[in-house]
Amino acid sequence: MPKLEIPYKELSSCDVLVAGGGSAGVAAAVSASRSGANVVLIEKSTFLGGMATGALVTPMMKNALDTQHLLTKGLFLEACKRLVKAGGGAAFKDGNPGWFNPEVYKWVLDEMCVEAGIKLMFDNLIISASIDKISLTKIFIFNKGGCFSISAKEFIDCTGDGDLIHLSGVSYKSNERQAMSLRFMMSEVDLKVFAEWLQKNDKAGDSPVYFLDNGDILLTSAYTFEKEWTLKPFFDEALKNNDLKKEDAAYFQMFSVPGSPGLVAFNCPRITPKDKPLDPLNNEDTSWLLVEGRQMIKRISAFCKKYLPGFKNSYICQIAPYIGIRESRRLVGQYVLTRDDVLSGRKFEDGIADSNWPIDIHPSSVVSHNTPLRHPPKGDFYQIPLRSLLPKENEIKNLIVAGRCLSADFEAQGSARIQANCWAMGEAAGLLATKRIKQLSSI
Ligand SMILES: Cc1cc2nc3c(=O)[nH]c(=O)nc-3n(C[C@H](O)[C@H](O)[C@H](O)COP(=O)(O)OP(=O)(O)OC[C@H]3O[C@@H](n4cnc5c(N)ncnc54)[C@H](O)[C@@H]3O)c2cc1C
């Protein structure tokens, strides 16, 4: 292969370089900066939040033992409180503080980073890394101005897809697949009409509705082939009339959005071809998925407008700029979190995140079969150890990994990947990076 030589300029160095500004990246950058490090955060897009904002993954899933006992606090809870203050957040009646408006979240995350003194570098793709023996020395970024390098003492890979893991040559796996989704939102839904219809017709409790004192209506509903959902009659009719294809109806989920009357966010469509799983790291696959996904959204949004109570005047207002990627690369680090750890509620001496979110695998190639959720023991939780954020000891020594690319087996990642856990992992990673720098400078 011909070697590509690109001229580059060197930018000033920093203590901690955070790659990627999703939930884990923001948490890592804020905790490193607040604990005394000089931090640069590199983000390939034009906003923070990653999947939460770019893929419209709202709300954050509940990580709590009951309404009183949240399992993630720290920076995660701070972000939730800031969202409420900004008019774009709320807690659901089950105690989940993580309902939010993805657009408001963008500036809330900006504010957290700017207040912490982090240097934000948007619109920069990390394309390469330089290594000296077992240390990362610098990364290379590309933007409209050209190619640049930045050196740092500690690096934290929060790219979700483990780009820095890959570029620095540490061990990882990328051998199994969850389905990808392309999420969207609709405006001008008459939520009161829809909420009242759900309350009247939901006999199984699958579509909870919550009226807040400020007039907001929080609600969620769903449909799959496996269960008698409240919305089933509408799907039966639309499938019979060919208004929906079978793959459009295989997984449907919707949530209203706090502080946004009439706005509904959809956790679908899930795009699963029959012949082979799609690879989020393969550009041909993701390009095909985007076109297919938008066609599915065209049909699903028309279905909502035609069939669902309160949707008559609604319209599509946003298709996610990012593909919703549940998992791609996973570090194989000092400890690989396992399915059994999750299901047995295992605790670790170096536990840095507590979670009771179930193993939630979205099948990647079969449209009609959803895998049941598998939970940790009732009333209990498992932990993610700090070692699941660290490459093996003989590999890169100044790299920490946080977020959905942690060191976990495929099934454990299916639980650990929720946003609350990504926040907790990022927070721990940032603290560790600063601690290691302080330890080195005191020698
Ligand atoms: C469809 C879907 C539904 C989900 N549902 C829920 C849910 O209901 N509740 C819940 O809590 N979680 C849910 N999740 C999981 C959760 O949203 C994600 O696992 C979590 O947000 C991942 O956070 P992260 O910080 O690890 O990575 P990401 O959010 O993916 O952030 C990575 C960041 O790195 C940047 N980046 C990547 N590569 C580079 C590069 N080379 N150079 C520079 N920047 C780069 C990206 O632009 C991005 O901003 C869902 C996920 C999906 C896809």
The ligand as a Gaussian input file, in Angstrom:
#p B3LYP/6-31G(d) Opt

LIG

0 1
 C      -30.219000       3.363000      19.266000
 C      -29.654000       3.430000      20.672000
 C      -30.521000       3.435000      21.745000
 C      -30.012000       3.531000      23.034000
 N      -30.877000       3.650000      24.067000
 C      -30.399000       4.049000      25.261000
 C      -31.279000       4.506000      26.261000
 O      -32.489000       4.498000      26.076000
 N      -30.757000       4.978000      27.416000
 C      -29.403000       4.972000      27.664000
 O      -28.976000       5.422000      28.740000
 N      -28.550000       4.534000      26.730000
 C      -29.012000       4.105000      25.539000
 N      -28.154000       3.751000      24.550000
 C      -26.709000       3.652000      24.860000
 C      -26.016000       4.975000      25.040000
 O      -26.705000       6.032000      24.412000
 C      -24.583000       4.944000      24.516000
 O      -23.962000       3.706000      24.795000
 C      -23.763000       6.048000      25.181000
 O      -24.396000       7.291000      24.935000
 C      -22.358000       6.018000      24.643000
 O      -21.609000       7.071000      25.184000
 P      -20.055000       7.186000      24.896000
 O      -19.620000       8.464000      25.490000
 O      -19.376000       5.931000      25.284000
 O      -19.928000       7.218000      23.305000
 P      -20.606000       8.190000      22.235000
 O      -21.831000       8.806000      22.771000
 O      -20.688000       7.385000      20.989000
 O      -19.538000       9.354000      22.060000
 C      -18.365000       9.212000      21.298000
 C      -17.928000      10.573000      20.832000
 O      -16.654000      10.471000      20.194000
 C      -16.655000      11.185000      18.972000
 N      -15.683000      10.533000      18.095000
 C      -15.729000       9.265000      17.625000
 N      -14.658000       8.992000      16.871000
 C      -13.899000      10.114000      16.864000
 C      -12.647000      10.449000      16.245000
 N      -11.968000       9.567000      15.530000
 N      -12.172000      11.702000      16.424000
 C      -12.846000      12.605000      17.180000
 N      -14.037000      12.331000      17.796000
 C      -14.543000      11.098000      17.636000
 C      -18.091000      11.073000      18.489000
 O      -18.421000      12.086000      17.578000
 C      -18.874000      11.163000      19.804000
 O      -19.195000      12.478000      20.150000
 C      -28.608000       3.597000      23.244000
 C      -27.750000       3.598000      22.167000
 C      -28.256000       3.516000      20.875000
 C      -27.320000       3.545000      19.737000

